[in-house]
Amino acid sequence: MFDSLTYQKRRKALREKVSHGIILLLGNNEAPANYPDNAYKFRQDSSFVYFFGLQHPGFAGILDVDSGEDYLFGDDVDMDDIIWMGPQPSVKELAAQVGVDKSYPFDKLKDFVGSAIAKRRKVHFLPLYRHDKMLLVEEMTGIRASMTPKHASVELIKAIVDLRSSKEPCEIAEIDKACDVGYEMHTAAMRLCKPGISEQYIAGVLDGIASSYGRMVSFATILTQNGQTLHNHDHSHVLQEGRLMLTDAGAELMNCYCSDHTRTVPVGGKFTARQRDVYSIVLACHDKALELARPEVTYMSVHLEVCKVLAQGMKDLGLMKGDVEEAVAAGAHALFLPHGLGHMMGLDVHDMEDLGQCYVGYDDEIQPSAQFGLSSLRMGRRLKEGFVITDEPGCYFIPALIDKWRAEKIHADFLNFDAIDKFKDFGGIRLEDDILITPEGSRFTGHKHIPITIGEVEDIMNE
């Protein structure tokens, strides 16, 4: 938790961005795994954390835009709770920690919201992603749970995106710490990547490292020899000499700030000639993004320039043909890169994605594309100082996609399918770092940079 003044300033700034009414910010409740008393590890709602800082379940906050007052709603523990959990701070004490003077039992929240509705005041709330919160809003407002997404306040969404997009110095410091944990995770994976070791064992070690430094992993760890499957959470295989192991993993600290890195390394510690060729192209794409990313440049333009580097590399290998600019404009390169260059990072590994990607990664100036591959770009808008984003190009050989495009002659003018077929056993490569947009350009987050060049990777794997 940051100091009380940080949260007071954030709430004040939010009230100033919303025209009138009350702002309802719901914290999360415990989520049962298989019965009520056996819950998943608690994760607070990120917007609630941002404005109220509290990591306890069963809370809600109200910001009164018109009066300038803030309220916290929650229940004090009783003796049964104390027996199992030990003494806990009161709601009033927790409220004081984040600069809130007015606190009430949780059942008073319905009365407060009901009073606002009776006075025809606007009740602003965010898109809801948990069904218990949908049902609570239905009970308080009369809006059917299934209809709450349509009634979420666009004004509030845009205000929060505007506040959370550029990170404060205290946030950047936490993200740097989370990336330092990411360094420990990924270098451990590199050292363990040997023939005969199971994917599950290494994935478990990484999850344990994240937990030992903070709350948990920032998302379900991706660790696989089948890197051609973009989000492959299957860890059922044993590592084999000559294959590539793709690891996409990050840590989440106690205050919820995240890291997200990807490295792809050769099982056994030495890249083959073919792996070196493709890896060098992806690394050039990664470095190109870091070179171009700076304030006032759109990330969509950075993505497209990176795609040209990829297409030229594929052409040099004989897998693509024709004019590179035309190939990228047509989307032919997306056979090898069917996802976007990156996304926002912060309190969420895909920061604020619950608020709607069209508001987080796009705006009135830059709108999403419908083109295959480019349509998966989560972050296209103009960059600003303080943004933390991912730089994660890749190159994948997906047999089913190759077969489909070949059968349907998709982009046949730009693709050499006979040559591409010889790579169907290759897998995939992705290289990802988190970068901070600075006044001069961009920098990596974290105090240690995870090995990424071919020489660095082979050195650490063969220590």
N, C-alpha and C positions, 0 to 999 in steps of 0.2 A: 504494500500500500504506500502511496505517495503521501506527502503532507496534506493537511486539511485544506490549505489555501488552494492547492492544485484543483481539487474537486469543486471548491466554491467558484473559482474562476471559470471552470468548464461549464458549470450549470448556469452561471450568469451569461456566458457567451451564447449558450443554447437558447435561453429565454429571449435574448435580444434578436435571434434569428427567426423566431416564430411569432406570427402576428398577434394572436390572441388565444385565450382558452387555457386549458391545462394539458400538461404533457405527462402521460402515464408510461413509466418505465418499469417493466416487470422483471424481477429476478427469477432465476430458475428454482425448481423444487428438486428433491431427490428423485432419481429415476430407477425404479426397481429392475434388477437384472432378471430374476426368476421368481422372487417372492418379495413382499414389501420390505422386509427387514434386511434383505441382501441387495443393496443398491450398487449401481455403477459408481465409479469414482466421481464425486460431484464436480461439475463444471458450471461456473456462473455464466450468465448471459454477458456477452462482451460489452454491450452498450451500458448495461447496469454497472459493470465494473468501471467503465470509463468515467461515468458521472458520479457514482457513489462509492466505488472502491471496495465494497464489502463482499467477502467470499462465502457468506453463509446462505443456506437455502431458506426459502420461505419469506422473502422480502419483496417489497415493491416501493417505488418512489414516485412522488408527484412533484412536478415543477409548475407552479402557478405563474403563468406568463404575465397576467394582469397585475397581481399584487407583488410579484417578485419573491414570494415565499416558497420554500422547499419543505417537503414532508417525507418522512420515512415510516413505513408500515411493516410491522412484524410482531412476532409473539415472543415474550420472555419464556425461558425454559422453566419447567416445573420440577418438583422433587424427583419424579420418575426419570426425567431427562438427566438430572444431576447425578443420579446413581450410576447411570450408564456412561455418561459423557464427561462428568466432572463439572465444576462450576463454570458458568459461561457469562460473558458480559451481557448486561441488559440492553434492550433495544435503545433506550435513551443514551446509554454509554456509547454504543456503536454509532448512533447518529452524531453524537458530539465529536467523535473521531474524524468525521468527514464534514464537519461544519454545518450540521442540520440541527436546528433548534426544536422543531416540532416533530414528535414521534407518537405513534398510536398503535394499538393492537391491529392485527391484520384484518379482522372482521369490520373495522371502521372504514376500510378502503371502499367497500361497496357503497356505503353511505355517502362518502365524499364524492365519488364518481356520479352517483345518482343525483346528488344535489346539483352538481354542475350541469347534468343533462336537463334537470327540471328548470334550470335558469337559462336553458338554450345556449350554454357555453360549449365551444368546440372541445372535444376530447381527442387529443392526438395520441395515437399509439403506433408502434412499429409492426412490420410483418411478423407474424407469430409462427414459429417452427415446432413448437411442442403442443400436443393436443390438450394437456391440462391447462395451459394458458389460453388456448382458444375457448375452452369451456368456461374459464373464469371471465373472460371478456364478454362472452355471450350472457352469462349470469348478470354482469354489471350493466351492460349496455342494451341487451335485447337483440344484438346482432348475432345471427346464427353462426355457430362456430365455423361452418364450411364457407361462410361469406366474409369472415374477418380479413382474408387477404385483400379483398376488393375495397375494404374500408380503411386500410392502413393509410396513415397520413403522409402523402408525398412531400408536403412542406417539411414535416419533421425528418423524413428520410434524407432529403437534400441538405438540411441543416446539419444533421449528424455526420453525413459523409464529408461535408465541407470542413467540419471541425476535426474529424479523426484522420483525414487523409494526410495532412502534413504533421509529422511526428514532432513532439516537444523534445528538448534535450534529455529529459528524464526517461522518455520512452525509448529514444535511440540508445541510451546507455543500457537499458534492459534488453533490447534486441541484440546489441553487441554481446551481452552475457549469454543469451540463448544461443547465439551463433558459436560462441566458444564451446558450449556443450555439444553443438553439432560437429565441431572439429573432433572432439573426443570420440563421438559416435562413429564418424566416417573413417577416421584413422584406425580405430579398432576393427572395423569391417575389412579394411585393406589388409591388415596384418593377419586376420583370420581366414582370408580368402585362399584356401588351399584345396586341392583335390581330395575328395573323400569327406569333407566337412559338409554338414547339412545346412541348407538355407535357413531352416527353422532355428538352429542353434545360434547362428550369427544374428538373425533378427531378434531373438530373445536377449542376447547380450546387449544389443543396441537399445532395446526397450528398457533394460535394467539401468543402463548408463543414464538415460533421460530421467528415469524416476529417481535415481540417486542424487541428481543435481537439482531437481525441481518437482513439478507435478506429475508429468508423464510425457509421452511422445505427443507432438503437436498434431499428428494424424497417424492413421494406421500405417506402419512401416511397409514400404515396398522394397523387397529384396529378392531378386530372381535372376536365373540364367536366361529366362525367356523375356528379355527386355522389349521385345516387339509388342508385347501387351502393355499398354501405357500405364495402367493402374493394376498391376499384377500383385495381389495379396496372397497368392498361393506360395507357401514356403515348403512344399512337400518333396523337393528334389535334393539330391546330393551333388555337390559341385564336381564338375568334370574338367580335366585338363583341356585347354584350348577353347573353352567357352568364355563368355563375358558375363560378369556379375554386375547387374545394375542395382544400385542402392539409392532409394529416394526416402530420406528420413529427416526428422527434425525433433527438437525438444521444445517443451512448454514450461516456462518457469512458474514459480508459485504465484506470481501476479498476472499470469496468463499470456505474457509476451512470448512470441514463437520464433523458431528458426525453421528453415526448409532448404536442404541442400540435396543435390544428386551427384553421384560419381559412378562411373562405369569402369571396371577394372578387369584385367585378364586373370582367369583362374590359373594359378601356378606362377604368376608374377611376371610374365613376359608377353607382350603383344605380338601377335603374328603380323606378317607384312600387310595382309588384307585389313586386319583390325587397325593397324597404324594409319593406313590410308583414310579410312572412314573417321577414325577418332580425330585425326588432324583437322579434318573438315569441320567437325562439330566444335572443336576447340576454337577454330578461327571464327565460327559463328558467335560463340560465347564472347570472345574478345571484341568482336565488332560491336556487339550490343553495348558492352561497357564503354567503348570508345565514343559511341554516338549518344548515349543517354545523358541528357542534361536538361536544365530548366527550359521550358517553352517549346521543346521538341515533342511531337506526339509519339507515343509508344507504338502506334500502328505503323508510322513511318520507319521506326527502328526495326520493327518486326519484318517489314517488307525488304529492307536493306539486308537483314540477316538471311532472309530467304534467297536473295540473289547470291550471297556467298555460298550457301548450300547448293544451289542449282549449278553454279560454276564448278564447284567441287565434284558434283555428280557428273557433270559434262566431262571434266578432266579424267574421270574414271571410266568414261564410256557408257555411263548409265543413262545420261540425258543427251539431247542433241538440240540444234537450232539456237535461236536467239534467247539468251538468258533473261533479258528484260521481258520479252514476250511470254516466255514460259512461266515466269512468276506472275505476271499480270493475268494469265489464264488459269493459274492455280495448279499447274502440272507438278510442281515441286512437292505439293501436299501429299503425294503418294509416300514420300519419305518423312514428311513433317506434318502430320494431320492435327497438330495442336498449336496453340499460341505461344508466344515468346515468354509470357509471364503474367503475374497477377500482383495485387497489393499484398503487403505483409504487415502484421502488427499484433493486435490482440487475438486475431484469428490467423491461421495459416493462409487462408484465402480471406484477407481482411474485409470485413463488412459484407461478405457475400450473402448473408441472410437478409440484407437490406435491398437486394436486387442488383444484379450485375450491370443492368442498364444505367444505374445511377452511380455505381462505384467505379467501373472501368470506362464508362462512356458519359457523354454529356450532350448538350444541344449542338455542339460543334462536331464532335466525332461520334458517329453511330456505328453499331455492329454491322458486319458484312454477312451476306447469306452464302458466300462462296465456301465450298468445302475446305476445311483447314483454317482459313481466315475466320470463319464463323466461330471457331473455338478459342479465339483470342480474347482472354478475359479483361485485358487492360489495353485500351487503345487511346485514351485521352491524352491531352497535353500534360507533360510532366511539370511538377512544381518542386521547389526546394523543400526538403523534408519528407518527400515520398520515400517509402521503402518498398521496393518491388523485386520480383525475381527475374533473373536472366537465365532462362532454361531452354536453349535450343536442343534439338535431338535429331537423330536419323534412324529410322526404323524400317525393317523389311518385313512387312506383314503379309504372309503368304495369301490369305484369303482376299485381302485388298488388291494385291498384285494380280491374282487370278481374275478378279472381277473387272478391273480396269483393262486387262488384256483382252478378255472375252468381249467386252463392250467397246473396245478400241477407244477408250477415254484418253485423251491427250496423246494419241499415238504419234503425232507430229513431233513431240518433244521427248518421248520415252523410248529407250531401247530395251524392249521387254526380253529379248533373248539374253542380253547381258544381265538384266535385273534378276532373271530366274536363277542365275547362278549364286545369288546372294540370299535366296529364300531360307537358307539354314543359318544366316548370320546372327539374327536376333535384333538388338537395338542398342543405341547409345544415347544417353542424355547426360548433360553436364549443367548443373544448376548452382548458382550462388544468389545470395540476397544482397542487393545493392541499395545504397542511400543516395538520393539525388542531392547534390551539394551546389553551392553557388557557382562553382567552376565546372562541374560535370557530375561525376558520380564516384563512389568508392565502395569497396566491399565492406560489409558489416562483419563485426567480430575482430578480435585482436590477433587471431592466427588464421592463416588461409589454408584451407584443406588442399593437400597436394592435387595438382590437376594436369600439369604437363606430363608427357609420356615419361620423361626422365624422372620426375618427382614421384610419380606413381610406382614405377618399377623399383626405384630406390627404397621406398618405405615398405614395399611388399617383400623385398629381399634382404632386409636388414639382418 
